[in-house]
Amino acid sequence: MELTAAEIRTAVLAALAEDIGPGDVTTLATVPEQSRARAVMRAREPLVVAGLAIAEAAFRELSADIEFKNASRDGQSLSAGETLLEIQGPARALLTAERVALNFVQRLSGVATAASKYAAAVAGTGARILDTRKTTPGWRRFEKYAVACGGATNHRTGLYDLVLIKDNHLAALRDAQPNAIAAAVQRARAHSPQLKVEVEADTLEQVAQAADAGADIILLDNMTTAQLTEAVRIISGRARTEASGGVNLQTVRAIAETGVDFISVGAITHSARAVDIGLDFEGS
């Protein structure tokens, strides 16, 4: 997933307006307009970088007279003490944009770092880590971009780019024949023939029904590893498989070893911790 300059600027302008309001009173009161400064953005813990272009955009909105030296790139793993970005320009602009720039990079690097841990945990199994729609409102594309920086895979972006038939959809079709899953898949194919169809299955019976109905992907929800292994056997290549529920860094490897194609992990976005990154002014 690539972020556009327009969407970056829109987000940055909103964040700056929220933070600055009518003016950065501390900086305006204490720092002379002609002052210049050099600052270094450094990792204070191991992390995977994401969001550098957004940080740069925040500084550029306050001054076109700012120079950047990229010491790292999005998707790169850094150790504590390593440099992400070097910045030089008007001191007022650096001070006023500092928190907005750090908020973006700390949050998105946190998502990328979490995603990288899960991706590393399943390396060699053939399974891929997927993100979900459990994202911060308004930040979905940014967080999904960060997921990709961390080496995981983006799942559907929203309700429009994949048909995902879940338990509540099936409950509304409980009287349909020959069964709710078959009816739902048939209706989805008729309504959106250009889209892939995924079906959530809570039981092995539903797994068989989804495979027989011709689902492209079957979401195996909250199943044990034994059930996942049996589900993969039942499907036998007729659909791709996605495990979901009960996934953490302690369980993800065992889940991957059942033979599923994908493992969706909401935690890489909804519970990712912002990593510790500092922006320190230094002598020019």
LUMDOVO-855321 format. One line per field, with one value per residue (C-alpha): residue number from 1; z, x, y; residue in one letter. Coordinates in steps of 0.2 Angstrom, whole numbers, plus 5000, padded with zeros to 4 digits. Example, Ala and Ser with C-alpha at 12.3 -4.5 7.8 and 13.67 -1.06 7.14 Angstrom:
LUMDOVO-855321
k: 1 | 2 .
pz: 5039 | 5036 .
px: 5062 | 5068 .
py: 4978 | 4995 .
r: A | S .
***
This chain:
LUMDOVO-855321
k: 1 | 2 | 3 | 4 | 5 | 6 | 7 | 8 | 9 | 10 | 11 | 12 | 13 | 14 | 15 | 16 | 17 | 18 | 19 | 20 | 21 | 22 | 23 | 24 | 25 | 26 | 27 | 28 | 29 | 30 | 31 | 32 | 33 | 34 | 35 | 36 | 37 | 38 | 39 | 40 | 41 | 42 | 43 | 44 | 45 | 46 | 47 | 48 | 49 | 50 | 51 | 52 | 53 | 54 | 55 | 56 | 57 | 58 | 59 | 60 | 61 | 62 | 63 | 64 | 65 | 66 | 67 | 68 | 69 | 70 | 71 | 72 | 73 | 74 | 75 | 76 | 77 | 78 | 79 | 80 | 81 | 82 | 83 | 84 | 85 | 86 | 87 | 88 | 89 | 90 | 91 | 92 | 93 | 94 | 95 | 96 | 97 | 98 | 99 | 100 | 101 | 102 | 103 | 104 | 105 | 106 | 107 | 108 | 109 | 110 | 111 | 112 | 113 | 114 | 115 | 116 | 117 | 118 | 119 | 120 | 121 | 122 | 123 | 124 | 125 | 126 | 127 | 128 | 129 | 130 | 131 | 132 | 133 | 134 | 135 | 136 | 137 | 138 | 139 | 140 | 141 | 142 | 143 | 144 | 145 | 146 | 147 | 148 | 149 | 150 | 151 | 152 | 153 | 154 | 155 | 156 | 157 | 158 | 159 | 160 | 161 | 162 | 163 | 164 | 165 | 166 | 167 | 168 | 169 | 170 | 171 | 172 | 173 | 174 | 175 | 176 | 177 | 178 | 179 | 180 | 181 | 182 | 183 | 184 | 185 | 186 | 187 | 188 | 189 | 190 | 191 | 192 | 193 | 194 | 195 | 196 | 197 | 198 | 199 | 200 | 201 | 202 | 203 | 204 | 205 | 206 | 207 | 208 | 209 | 210 | 211 | 212 | 213 | 214 | 215 | 216 | 217 | 218 | 219 | 220 | 221 | 222 | 223 | 224 | 225 | 226 | 227 | 228 | 229 | 230 | 231 | 232 | 233 | 234 | 235 | 236 | 237 | 238 | 239 | 240 | 241 | 242 | 243 | 244 | 245 | 246 | 247 | 248 | 249 | 250 | 251 | 252 | 253 | 254 | 255 | 256 | 257 | 258 | 259 | 260 | 261 | 262 | 263 | 264 | 265 | 266 | 267 | 268 | 269 | 270 | 271 | 272 | 273 | 274 | 275 | 276 | 277 | 278 | 279 | 280 | 281 | 282 | 283 | 284 .
pz: 5000 | 4995 | 5003 | 4992 | 4995 | 4996 | 5010 | 5020 | 5018 | 5024 | 5039 | 5044 | 5042 | 5053 | 5066 | 5066 | 5067 | 5082 | 5091 | 5086 | 5087 | 5087 | 5090 | 5098 | 5112 | 5121 | 5105 | 5099 | 5116 | 5118 | 5102 | 5090 | 5073 | 5064 | 5075 | 5066 | 5073 | 5069 | 5076 | 5076 | 5077 | 5086 | 5091 | 5109 | 5108 | 5094 | 5081 | 5063 | 5055 | 5047 | 5043 | 5039 | 5024 | 5036 | 5048 | 5034 | 5028 | 5046 | 5046 | 5028 | 5032 | 5044 | 5033 | 5016 | 5022 | 5030 | 5025 | 5028 | 5029 | 5029 | 5039 | 5038 | 5027 | 5031 | 5034 | 5041 | 5057 | 5069 | 5086 | 5100 | 5097 | 5078 | 5068 | 5058 | 5052 | 5053 | 5051 | 5049 | 5048 | 5057 | 5075 | 5077 | 5064 | 5071 | 5088 | 5083 | 5072 | 5083 | 5093 | 5077 | 5068 | 5082 | 5085 | 5067 | 5067 | 5085 | 5082 | 5064 | 5069 | 5083 | 5071 | 5060 | 5074 | 5080 | 5063 | 5061 | 5076 | 5070 | 5053 | 5060 | 5072 | 5057 | 5045 | 5035 | 5038 | 5022 | 5032 | 5031 | 5044 | 5039 | 5047 | 5050 | 5050 | 5069 | 5066 | 5073 | 5065 | 5051 | 5052 | 5043 | 5027 | 5038 | 5049 | 5035 | 5027 | 5043 | 5043 | 5026 | 5032 | 5045 | 5033 | 5036 | 5023 | 5021 | 5021 | 5015 | 5016 | 5020 | 5017 | 4999 | 4992 | 4998 | 5002 | 5020 | 5026 | 5045 | 5058 | 5060 | 5041 | 5042 | 5057 | 5046 | 5033 | 5045 | 5036 | 5019 | 5009 | 5007 | 5021 | 5026 | 5019 | 5002 | 5000 | 5006 | 4994 | 4979 | 4983 | 4985 | 4968 | 4960 | 4968 | 4966 | 4954 | 4953 | 4971 | 4981 | 4993 | 5011 | 5023 | 5042 | 5049 | 5068 | 5066 | 5055 | 5048 | 5042 | 5035 | 5024 | 5019 | 5014 | 5004 | 4995 | 4991 | 4982 | 4994 | 4989 | 5007 | 5023 | 5039 | 5053 | 5069 | 5086 | 5082 | 5091 | 5082 | 5080 | 5073 | 5061 | 5055 | 5052 | 5043 | 5031 | 5027 | 5024 | 5012 | 5004 | 4993 | 4987 | 4996 | 5005 | 5024 | 5037 | 5055 | 5067 | 5086 | 5100 | 5091 | 5100 | 5099 | 5110 | 5099 | 5082 | 5077 | 5081 | 5072 | 5057 | 5057 | 5055 | 5037 | 5036 | 5022 | 5033 | 5051 | 5054 | 5069 | 5075 | 5089 | 5076 | 5074 | 5088 | 5102 | 5095 | 5107 | 5101 | 5101 | 5110 | 5098 | 5102 | 5093 | 5101 | 5096 | 5093 | 5089 | 5071 .
px: 5000 | 5007 | 5002 | 4998 | 5005 | 4987 | 4982 | 4998 | 4995 | 4977 | 4981 | 4996 | 4986 | 4973 | 4985 | 4995 | 4979 | 4974 | 4990 | 4995 | 4978 | 4980 | 4999 | 5013 | 5014 | 5030 | 5040 | 5034 | 5038 | 5055 | 5064 | 5069 | 5062 | 5079 | 5086 | 5091 | 5093 | 5098 | 5089 | 5091 | 5077 | 5083 | 5076 | 5076 | 5072 | 5073 | 5060 | 5054 | 5052 | 5036 | 5030 | 5045 | 5037 | 5023 | 5035 | 5044 | 5028 | 5024 | 5040 | 5038 | 5021 | 5029 | 5044 | 5050 | 5067 | 5070 | 5083 | 5082 | 5094 | 5087 | 5097 | 5084 | 5069 | 5052 | 5053 | 5070 | 5074 | 5084 | 5093 | 5091 | 5102 | 5101 | 5096 | 5079 | 5081 | 5092 | 5083 | 5090 | 5081 | 5071 | 5071 | 5053 | 5047 | 5056 | 5049 | 5031 | 5030 | 5040 | 5026 | 5015 | 5030 | 5034 | 5016 | 5015 | 5031 | 5030 | 5013 | 5016 | 5033 | 5024 | 5012 | 5026 | 5036 | 5022 | 5018 | 5036 | 5036 | 5021 | 5029 | 5045 | 5036 | 5028 | 5043 | 5046 | 5028 | 5020 | 5007 | 5005 | 5000 | 4985 | 4979 | 4960 | 4948 | 4952 | 4961 | 4961 | 4947 | 4954 | 4971 | 4966 | 4977 | 4992 | 4991 | 4989 | 5004 | 5014 | 5008 | 5016 | 5032 | 5033 | 5032 | 5014 | 5000 | 4985 | 4968 | 4953 | 4953 | 4935 | 4918 | 4919 | 4933 | 4929 | 4913 | 4915 | 4900 | 4901 | 4890 | 4878 | 4875 | 4872 | 4860 | 4849 | 4848 | 4846 | 4830 | 4838 | 4840 | 4850 | 4859 | 4863 | 4881 | 4876 | 4863 | 4874 | 4888 | 4876 | 4869 | 4886 | 4891 | 4876 | 4878 | 4897 | 4904 | 4920 | 4924 | 4931 | 4920 | 4925 | 4915 | 4917 | 4915 | 4913 | 4912 | 4918 | 4901 | 4901 | 4919 | 4912 | 4897 | 4908 | 4920 | 4905 | 4897 | 4913 | 4920 | 4936 | 4942 | 4936 | 4939 | 4941 | 4936 | 4942 | 4946 | 4959 | 4974 | 4967 | 4951 | 4961 | 4971 | 4955 | 4948 | 4962 | 4960 | 4941 | 4944 | 4959 | 4964 | 4946 | 4948 | 4961 | 4961 | 4962 | 4963 | 4957 | 4954 | 4965 | 4981 | 4996 | 5014 | 5014 | 5001 | 5004 | 5018 | 5007 | 4992 | 5003 | 5010 | 4992 | 4993 | 4982 | 4986 | 4983 | 4982 | 4973 | 4979 | 4969 | 4982 | 4995 | 4984 | 4972 | 4984 | 5001 | 5011 | 5019 | 5038 | 5050 | 5058 | 5066 | 5070 | 5085 | 5092 | 5111 | 5124 | 5124 .
py: 5000 | 5017 | 5033 | 5048 | 5066 | 5072 | 5061 | 5064 | 5083 | 5082 | 5072 | 5083 | 5099 | 5092 | 5087 | 5103 | 5113 | 5103 | 5105 | 5123 | 5131 | 5150 | 5149 | 5140 | 5152 | 5145 | 5145 | 5162 | 5170 | 5162 | 5158 | 5172 | 5171 | 5171 | 5156 | 5140 | 5123 | 5105 | 5091 | 5072 | 5059 | 5043 | 5027 | 5024 | 5005 | 4992 | 4996 | 4995 | 5012 | 5019 | 5036 | 5046 | 5055 | 5060 | 5068 | 5077 | 5084 | 5091 | 5100 | 5107 | 5114 | 5126 | 5130 | 5127 | 5131 | 5114 | 5101 | 5083 | 5069 | 5052 | 5040 | 5026 | 5021 | 5015 | 4996 | 4996 | 4988 | 4999 | 4996 | 5008 | 5024 | 5023 | 5038 | 5039 | 5057 | 5072 | 5089 | 5107 | 5123 | 5137 | 5133 | 5139 | 5127 | 5112 | 5115 | 5118 | 5103 | 5091 | 5083 | 5080 | 5073 | 5061 | 5056 | 5049 | 5041 | 5033 | 5026 | 5020 | 5013 | 5004 | 4996 | 4991 | 4984 | 4973 | 4967 | 4962 | 4952 | 4941 | 4940 | 4933 | 4921 | 4912 | 4913 | 4897 | 4890 | 4897 | 4906 | 4925 | 4938 | 4948 | 4965 | 4968 | 4983 | 4985 | 5002 | 5019 | 5029 | 5040 | 5032 | 5015 | 5018 | 5024 | 5009 | 4997 | 5005 | 5003 | 4984 | 4982 | 4991 | 4977 | 4963 | 4958 | 4958 | 4970 | 4962 | 4971 | 4990 | 4992 | 4985 | 4987 | 4977 | 4959 | 4950 | 4944 | 4934 | 4933 | 4925 | 4939 | 4939 | 4920 | 4922 | 4933 | 4919 | 4905 | 4898 | 4899 | 4883 | 4872 | 4881 | 4899 | 4898 | 4892 | 4905 | 4919 | 4914 | 4913 | 4930 | 4937 | 4930 | 4938 | 4955 | 4957 | 4945 | 4954 | 4952 | 4937 | 4929 | 4924 | 4915 | 4914 | 4897 | 4893 | 4874 | 4860 | 4858 | 4876 | 4873 | 4859 | 4870 | 4885 | 4874 | 4865 | 4883 | 4888 | 4901 | 4909 | 4910 | 4902 | 4911 | 4898 | 4907 | 4903 | 4885 | 4875 | 4869 | 4852 | 4859 | 4870 | 4855 | 4846 | 4861 | 4862 | 4843 | 4846 | 4860 | 4851 | 4866 | 4871 | 4888 | 4898 | 4897 | 4911 | 4908 | 4921 | 4922 | 4918 | 4923 | 4930 | 4929 | 4913 | 4904 | 4911 | 4898 | 4883 | 4890 | 4893 | 4875 | 4868 | 4873 | 4888 | 4901 | 4917 | 4922 | 4938 | 4948 | 4963 | 4967 | 4973 | 4988 | 4990 | 4986 | 4991 | 5001 | 5018 | 5015 | 5027 | 5039 | 5055 | 5072 | 5080 | 5097 | 5097 | 5109 | 5114 .
r: M | E | L | T | A | A | E | I | R | T | A | V | L | A | A | L | A | E | D | I | G | P | G | D | V | T | T | L | A | T | V | P | E | Q | S | R | A | R | A | V | M | R | A | R | E | P | L | V | V | A | G | L | A | I | A | E | A | A | F | R | E | L | S | A | D | I | E | F | K | N | A | S | R | D | G | Q | S | L | S | A | G | E | T | L | L | E | I | Q | G | P | A | R | A | L | L | T | A | E | R | V | A | L | N | F | V | Q | R | L | S | G | V | A | T | A | A | S | K | Y | A | A | A | V | A | G | T | G | A | R | I | L | D | T | R | K | T | T | P | G | W | R | R | F | E | K | Y | A | V | A | C | G | G | A | T | N | H | R | T | G | L | Y | D | L | V | L | I | K | D | N | H | L | A | A | L | R | D | A | Q | P | N | A | I | A | A | A | V | Q | R | A | R | A | H | S | P | Q | L | K | V | E | V | E | A | D | T | L | E | Q | V | A | Q | A | A | D | A | G | A | D | I | I | L | L | D | N | M | T | T | A | Q | L | T | E | A | V | R | I | I | S | G | R | A | R | T | E | A | S | G | G | V | N | L | Q | T | V | R | A | I | A | E | T | G | V | D | F | I | S | V | G | A | I | T | H | S | A | R | A | V | D | I | G | L | D | F | E | G | S .
***
